[in-house]
Amino acid sequence: MDSINPRFSELFAQLGLADDPQGIADFIREHAPLDPAVLLHEAPFWSESQARLLREELRADAEWAEVIDQLNASLRAE
């Protein structure tokens, strides 16, 4: 992750996570690869409020949906 999309950083901030490039890279390295059978918002490392944000934003195809898709892809990469 040499280059972090600013919206990606904003999503991490919205989730209450470290939103600097190193913090994002560390989070993804720690939690990837996410089992393909697990929905992103059901991953065990989210708090209840984080999971709710991810689930609701995706369900509504809202402002964060595209960036959440990017996070999902990043966590599924090996």
N, CA, C and O atoms as CSV, one atom per row, in Angstrom:
chain,resi,resn,atom,element,x,y,z
A,1,MET,N,N,0.832,-1.174,0.000
A,1,MET,CA,C,0.000,0.000,0.000
A,1,MET,C,C,0.880,1.242,0.000
A,1,MET,O,O,0.978,1.936,1.012
A,2,ASP,N,N,1.498,1.514,-1.092
A,2,ASP,CA,C,2.368,2.670,-1.169
A,2,ASP,C,C,1.586,3.967,-1.195
A,2,ASP,O,O,2.037,4.979,-0.659
A,3,SER,N,N,0.443,3.943,-1.802
A,3,SER,CA,C,-0.352,5.152,-1.944
A,3,SER,C,C,-1.743,4.892,-1.405
A,3,SER,O,O,-2.448,4.001,-1.880
A,4,ILE,N,N,-2.136,5.671,-0.413
A,4,ILE,CA,C,-3.435,5.502,0.226
A,4,ILE,C,C,-4.385,6.571,-0.298
A,4,ILE,O,O,-4.092,7.764,-0.223
A,5,ASN,N,N,-5.506,6.144,-0.821
A,5,ASN,CA,C,-6.564,7.039,-1.258
A,5,ASN,C,C,-7.022,7.854,-0.044
A,5,ASN,O,O,-7.272,7.273,1.012
A,6,PRO,N,N,-7.140,9.170,-0.161
A,6,PRO,CA,C,-7.574,9.970,0.990
A,6,PRO,C,C,-8.909,9.496,1.571
A,6,PRO,O,O,-9.096,9.551,2.787
A,7,ARG,N,N,-9.810,9.049,0.760
A,7,ARG,CA,C,-11.095,8.547,1.254
A,7,ARG,C,C,-10.904,7.276,2.093
A,7,ARG,O,O,-11.655,7.026,3.036
A,8,PHE,N,N,-9.899,6.487,1.741
A,8,PHE,CA,C,-9.585,5.284,2.500
A,8,PHE,C,C,-9.168,5.695,3.913
A,8,PHE,O,O,-9.610,5.096,4.894
A,9,SER,N,N,-8.330,6.705,4.013
A,9,SER,CA,C,-7.903,7.227,5.320
A,9,SER,C,C,-9.095,7.752,6.102
A,9,SER,O,O,-9.182,7.545,7.313
A,10,GLU,N,N,-10.005,8.424,5.431
A,10,GLU,CA,C,-11.195,8.959,6.093
A,10,GLU,C,C,-12.079,7.838,6.636
A,10,GLU,O,O,-12.660,7.978,7.713
A,11,LEU,N,N,-12.188,6.731,5.905
A,11,LEU,CA,C,-12.962,5.597,6.389
A,11,LEU,C,C,-12.342,5.045,7.665
A,11,LEU,O,O,-13.052,4.758,8.629
A,12,PHE,N,N,-11.031,4.897,7.672
A,12,PHE,CA,C,-10.352,4.403,8.870
A,12,PHE,C,C,-10.601,5.339,10.049
A,12,PHE,O,O,-10.838,4.881,11.167
A,13,ALA,N,N,-10.550,6.638,9.804
A,13,ALA,CA,C,-10.840,7.607,10.865
A,13,ALA,C,C,-12.283,7.447,11.338
A,13,ALA,O,O,-12.543,7.477,12.541
A,14,GLN,N,N,-13.214,7.279,10.419
A,14,GLN,CA,C,-14.633,7.106,10.751
A,14,GLN,C,C,-14.831,5.859,11.607
A,14,GLN,O,O,-15.701,5.827,12.477
A,15,LEU,N,N,-14.025,4.842,11.356
A,15,LEU,CA,C,-14.104,3.597,12.125
A,15,LEU,C,C,-13.358,3.685,13.452
A,15,LEU,O,O,-13.393,2.748,14.251
A,16,GLY,N,N,-12.685,4.803,13.687
A,16,GLY,CA,C,-11.942,4.974,14.932
A,16,GLY,C,C,-10.607,4.257,14.930
A,16,GLY,O,O,-10.070,3.927,15.988
A,17,LEU,N,N,-10.070,4.016,13.739
A,17,LEU,CA,C,-8.797,3.318,13.591
A,17,LEU,C,C,-7.714,4.300,13.184
A,17,LEU,O,O,-8.004,5.407,12.731
A,18,ALA,N,N,-6.463,3.889,13.347
A,18,ALA,CA,C,-5.342,4.710,12.883
A,18,ALA,C,C,-5.527,4.961,11.390
A,18,ALA,O,O,-5.728,4.021,10.620
A,19,ASP,N,N,-5.460,6.222,10.983
A,19,ASP,CA,C,-5.755,6.555,9.586
A,19,ASP,C,C,-4.551,7.039,8.801
A,19,ASP,O,O,-4.690,7.537,7.683
A,20,ASP,N,N,-3.369,6.894,9.384
A,20,ASP,CA,C,-2.153,7.236,8.648
A,20,ASP,C,C,-1.738,6.025,7.811
A,20,ASP,O,O,-2.155,4.905,8.103
A,21,PRO,N,N,-0.921,6.238,6.775
A,21,PRO,CA,C,-0.554,5.118,5.895
A,21,PRO,C,C,0.014,3.905,6.637
A,21,PRO,O,O,-0.319,2.768,6.301
A,22,GLN,N,N,0.855,4.130,7.626
A,22,GLN,CA,C,1.436,3.005,8.366
A,22,GLN,C,C,0.381,2.279,9.189
A,22,GLN,O,O,0.372,1.049,9.238
A,23,GLY,N,N,-0.502,3.024,9.831
A,23,GLY,CA,C,-1.567,2.413,10.623
A,23,GLY,C,C,-2.500,1.575,9.765
A,23,GLY,O,O,-2.910,0.484,10.162
A,24,ILE,N,N,-2.830,2.088,8.593
A,24,ILE,CA,C,-3.701,1.350,7.664
A,24,ILE,C,C,-3.009,0.078,7.192
A,24,ILE,O,O,-3.609,-0.997,7.181
A,25,ALA,N,N,-1.753,0.206,6.805
A,25,ALA,CA,C,-1.000,-0.963,6.343
A,25,ALA,C,C,-0.885,-2.009,7.451
A,25,ALA,O,O,-1.026,-3.206,7.200
A,26,ASP,N,N,-0.627,-1.549,8.680
A,26,ASP,CA,C,-0.520,-2.484,9.809
A,26,ASP,C,C,-1.841,-3.204,10.054
A,26,ASP,O,O,-1.851,-4.411,10.295
A,27,PHE,N,N,-2.956,-2.478,9.995
A,27,PHE,CA,C,-4.270,-3.084,10.210
A,27,PHE,C,C,-4.540,-4.165,9.160
A,27,PHE,O,O,-4.974,-5.269,9.490
A,28,ILE,N,N,-4.282,-3.841,7.922
A,28,ILE,CA,C,-4.548,-4.799,6.841
A,28,ILE,C,C,-3.620,-6.003,6.964
A,28,ILE,O,O,-4.057,-7.142,6.797
A,29,ARG,N,N,-2.358,-5.763,7.253
A,29,ARG,CA,C,-1.406,-6.863,7.415
A,29,ARG,C,C,-1.823,-7.775,8.578
A,29,ARG,O,O,-1.686,-8.995,8.493
A,30,GLU,N,N,-2.328,-7.181,9.654
A,30,GLU,CA,C,-2.732,-7.956,10.825
A,30,GLU,C,C,-3.975,-8.805,10.574
A,30,GLU,O,O,-4.095,-9.900,11.124
A,31,HIS,N,N,-4.903,-8.311,9.749
A,31,HIS,CA,C,-6.195,-8.979,9.600
A,31,HIS,C,C,-6.400,-9.703,8.267
A,31,HIS,O,O,-7.401,-10.401,8.103
A,32,ALA,N,N,-5.504,-9.558,7.339
A,32,ALA,CA,C,-5.629,-10.234,6.044
A,32,ALA,C,C,-4.855,-11.552,6.081
A,32,ALA,O,O,-3.884,-11.666,6.828
A,33,PRO,N,N,-5.250,-12.515,5.317
A,33,PRO,CA,C,-6.432,-12.519,4.463
A,33,PRO,C,C,-7.676,-12.911,5.248
A,33,PRO,O,O,-7.642,-13.818,6.080
A,34,LEU,N,N,-8.749,-12.230,4.976
A,34,LEU,CA,C,-10.036,-12.519,5.592
A,34,LEU,C,C,-10.660,-13.705,4.866
A,34,LEU,O,O,-10.702,-13.747,3.636
A,35,ASP,N,N,-11.136,-14.655,5.637
A,35,ASP,CA,C,-11.768,-15.848,5.085
A,35,ASP,C,C,-12.871,-15.444,4.106
A,35,ASP,O,O,-13.730,-14.632,4.449
A,36,PRO,N,N,-12.857,-15.999,2.895
A,36,PRO,CA,C,-13.872,-15.651,1.897
A,36,PRO,C,C,-15.308,-15.932,2.344
A,36,PRO,O,O,-16.247,-15.324,1.829
A,37,ALA,N,N,-15.483,-16.842,3.293
A,37,ALA,CA,C,-16.824,-17.181,3.762
A,37,ALA,C,C,-17.371,-16.161,4.757
A,37,ALA,O,O,-18.555,-16.201,5.095
A,38,VAL,N,N,-16.523,-15.248,5.230
A,38,VAL,CA,C,-16.925,-14.264,6.236
A,38,VAL,C,C,-17.254,-12.944,5.548
A,38,VAL,O,O,-16.428,-12.389,4.823
A,39,LEU,N,N,-18.465,-12.447,5.780
A,39,LEU,CA,C,-18.817,-11.123,5.271
A,39,LEU,C,C,-17.972,-10.082,5.996
A,39,LEU,O,O,-17.654,-10.249,7.174
A,40,LEU,N,N,-17.616,-9.032,5.310
A,40,LEU,CA,C,-16.728,-8.026,5.890
A,40,LEU,C,C,-17.231,-7.550,7.246
A,40,LEU,O,O,-16.464,-7.520,8.208
A,41,HIS,N,N,-18.497,-7.181,7.340
A,41,HIS,CA,C,-19.009,-6.628,8.597
A,41,HIS,C,C,-19.145,-7.674,9.701
A,41,HIS,O,O,-19.386,-7.322,10.855
A,42,GLU,N,N,-18.994,-8.956,9.362
A,42,GLU,CA,C,-19.062,-10.023,10.355
A,42,GLU,C,C,-17.689,-10.471,10.832
A,42,GLU,O,O,-17.589,-11.388,11.647
A,43,ALA,N,N,-16.632,-9.843,10.338
A,43,ALA,CA,C,-15.280,-10.213,10.769
A,43,ALA,C,C,-15.153,-9.987,12.278
A,43,ALA,O,O,-15.688,-9.015,12.811
A,44,PRO,N,N,-14.452,-10.877,12.953
A,44,PRO,CA,C,-14.409,-10.827,14.419
A,44,PRO,C,C,-13.648,-9.633,15.003
A,44,PRO,O,O,-13.745,-9.370,16.202
A,45,PHE,N,N,-12.917,-8.930,14.197
A,45,PHE,CA,C,-12.101,-7.831,14.731
A,45,PHE,C,C,-12.820,-6.494,14.799
A,45,PHE,O,O,-12.251,-5.523,15.300
A,46,TRP,N,N,-14.055,-6.412,14.310
A,46,TRP,CA,C,-14.813,-5.161,14.390
A,46,TRP,C,C,-15.567,-5.070,15.709
A,46,TRP,O,O,-16.036,-6.074,16.245
A,47,SER,N,N,-15.675,-3.858,16.216
A,47,SER,CA,C,-16.581,-3.627,17.342
A,47,SER,C,C,-18.005,-3.634,16.781
A,47,SER,O,O,-18.199,-3.625,15.566
A,48,GLU,N,N,-18.977,-3.649,17.657
A,48,GLU,CA,C,-20.370,-3.643,17.209
A,48,GLU,C,C,-20.675,-2.384,16.382
A,48,GLU,O,O,-21.353,-2.467,15.358
A,49,SER,N,N,-20.186,-1.241,16.816
A,49,SER,CA,C,-20.478,0.002,16.089
A,49,SER,C,C,-19.748,0.053,14.744
A,49,SER,O,O,-20.289,0.583,13.773
A,50,GLN,N,N,-18.548,-0.479,14.672
A,50,GLN,CA,C,-17.822,-0.527,13.400
A,50,GLN,C,C,-18.556,-1.442,12.414
A,50,GLN,O,O,-18.746,-1.090,11.250
A,51,ALA,N,N,-18.960,-2.604,12.889
A,51,ALA,CA,C,-19.679,-3.550,12.033
A,51,ALA,C,C,-20.985,-2.943,11.530
A,51,ALA,O,O,-21.344,-3.107,10.364
A,52,ARG,N,N,-21.687,-2.246,12.406
A,52,ARG,CA,C,-22.948,-1.608,12.015
A,52,ARG,C,C,-22.715,-0.561,10.935
A,52,ARG,O,O,-23.466,-0.499,9.961
A,53,LEU,N,N,-21.683,0.265,11.096
A,53,LEU,CA,C,-21.363,1.273,10.087
A,53,LEU,C,C,-21.096,0.617,8.736
A,53,LEU,O,O,-21.648,1.041,7.720
A,54,LEU,N,N,-20.262,-0.404,8.718
A,54,LEU,CA,C,-19.928,-1.082,7.469
A,54,LEU,C,C,-21.173,-1.697,6.836
A,54,LEU,O,O,-21.410,-1.529,5.640
A,55,ARG,N,N,-21.955,-2.397,7.623
A,55,ARG,CA,C,-23.162,-3.066,7.120
A,55,ARG,C,C,-24.175,-2.060,6.565
A,55,ARG,O,O,-24.692,-2.236,5.462
A,56,GLU,N,N,-24.452,-1.014,7.332
A,56,GLU,CA,C,-25.468,-0.047,6.915
A,56,GLU,C,C,-25.038,0.764,5.700
A,56,GLU,O,O,-25.854,1.043,4.821
A,57,GLU,N,N,-23.787,1.138,5.643
A,57,GLU,CA,C,-23.306,1.921,4.507
A,57,GLU,C,C,-23.328,1.085,3.230
A,57,GLU,O,O,-23.681,1.591,2.165
A,58,LEU,N,N,-22.955,-0.184,3.329
A,58,LEU,CA,C,-23.007,-1.052,2.150
A,58,LEU,C,C,-24.447,-1.322,1.727
A,58,LEU,O,O,-24.774,-1.274,0.542
A,59,ARG,N,N,-25.290,-1.601,2.692
A,59,ARG,CA,C,-26.697,-1.907,2.392
A,59,ARG,C,C,-27.367,-0.735,1.688
A,59,ARG,O,O,-28.168,-0.933,0.775
A,60,ALA,N,N,-27.046,0.476,2.105
A,60,ALA,CA,C,-27.662,1.674,1.525
A,60,ALA,C,C,-26.939,2.140,0.263
A,60,ALA,O,O,-27.353,3.104,-0.382
A,61,ASP,N,N,-25.849,1.440,-0.079
A,61,ASP,CA,C,-24.998,1.880,-1.185
A,61,ASP,C,C,-24.690,3.370,-1.009
A,61,ASP,O,O,-24.767,4.159,-1.951
A,62,ALA,N,N,-24.346,3.719,0.209
A,62,ALA,CA,C,-24.164,5.105,0.624
A,62,ALA,C,C,-22.772,5.621,0.290
A,62,ALA,O,O,-21.992,4.981,-0.416
A,63,GLU,N,N,-22.498,6.788,0.818
A,63,GLU,CA,C,-21.267,7.527,0.550
A,63,GLU,C,C,-20.006,6.677,0.705
A,63,GLU,O,O,-19.078,6.797,-0.095
A,64,TRP,N,N,-19.967,5.828,1.716
A,64,TRP,CA,C,-18.760,5.062,1.994
A,64,TRP,C,C,-18.684,3.739,1.232
A,64,TRP,O,O,-17.657,3.066,1.311
A,65,ALA,N,N,-19.704,3.344,0.511
A,65,ALA,CA,C,-19.765,2.002,-0.075
A,65,ALA,C,C,-18.558,1.667,-0.941
A,65,ALA,O,O,-17.996,0.579,-0.813
A,66,GLU,N,N,-18.155,2.563,-1.807
A,66,GLU,CA,C,-17.021,2.281,-2.687
A,66,GLU,C,C,-15.729,2.088,-1.898
A,66,GLU,O,O,-14.921,1.218,-2.223
A,67,VAL,N,N,-15.541,2.889,-0.876
A,67,VAL,CA,C,-14.323,2.789,-0.071
A,67,VAL,C,C,-14.366,1.523,0.791
A,67,VAL,O,O,-13.335,0.888,1.015
A,68,ILE,N,N,-15.548,1.161,1.269
A,68,ILE,CA,C,-15.694,-0.090,2.027
A,68,ILE,C,C,-15.386,-1.275,1.120
A,68,ILE,O,O,-14.777,-2.247,1.565
A,69,ASP,N,N,-15.791,-1.210,-0.130
A,69,ASP,CA,C,-15.433,-2.256,-1.096
A,69,ASP,C,C,-13.920,-2.348,-1.250
A,69,ASP,O,O,-13.372,-3.445,-1.354
A,70,GLN,N,N,-13.246,-1.207,-1.264
A,70,GLN,CA,C,-11.786,-1.183,-1.354
A,70,GLN,C,C,-11.172,-1.839,-0.121
A,70,GLN,O,O,-10.218,-2.607,-0.240
A,71,LEU,N,N,-11.710,-1.545,1.058
A,71,LEU,CA,C,-11.230,-2.173,2.286
A,71,LEU,C,C,-11.458,-3.677,2.225
A,71,LEU,O,O,-10.567,-4.451,2.574
A,72,ASN,N,N,-12.624,-4.095,1.791
A,72,ASN,CA,C,-12.939,-5.512,1.664
A,72,ASN,C,C,-11.916,-6.211,0.751
A,72,ASN,O,O,-11.392,-7.271,1.094
A,73,ALA,N,N,-11.645,-5.619,-0.389
A,73,ALA,CA,C,-10.673,-6.204,-1.325
A,73,ALA,C,C,-9.283,-6.264,-0.701
A,73,ALA,O,O,-8.567,-7.249,-0.878
A,74,SER,N,N,-8.904,-5.239,0.011
A,74,SER,CA,C,-7.585,-5.201,0.644
A,74,SER,C,C,-7.448,-6.291,1.699
A,74,SER,O,O,-6.387,-6.901,1.832
A,75,LEU,N,N,-8.508,-6.532,2.442
A,75,LEU,CA,C,-8.468,-7.561,3.488
A,75,LEU,C,C,-8.553,-8.978,2.921
A,75,LEU,O,O,-8.227,-9.939,3.619
A,76,ARG,N,N,-8.975,-9.120,1.700
A,76,ARG,CA,C,-9.073,-10.447,1.084
A,76,ARG,C,C,-7.803,-10.820,0.316
A,76,ARG,O,O,-7.591,-11.991,0.001
A,77,ALA,N,N,-6.969,-9.841,0.016
A,77,ALA,CA,C,-5.731,-10.100,-0.715
A,77,ALA,C,C,-4.769,-10.880,0.172
A,77,ALA,O,O,-4.719,-10.687,1.387
A,78,GLU,N,N,-4.022,-11.747,-0.451
A,78,GLU,CA,C,-3.052,-12.533,0.312
A,78,GLU,C,C,-1.660,-11.998,0.152
A,78,GLU,O,O,-0.719,-12.544,0.728
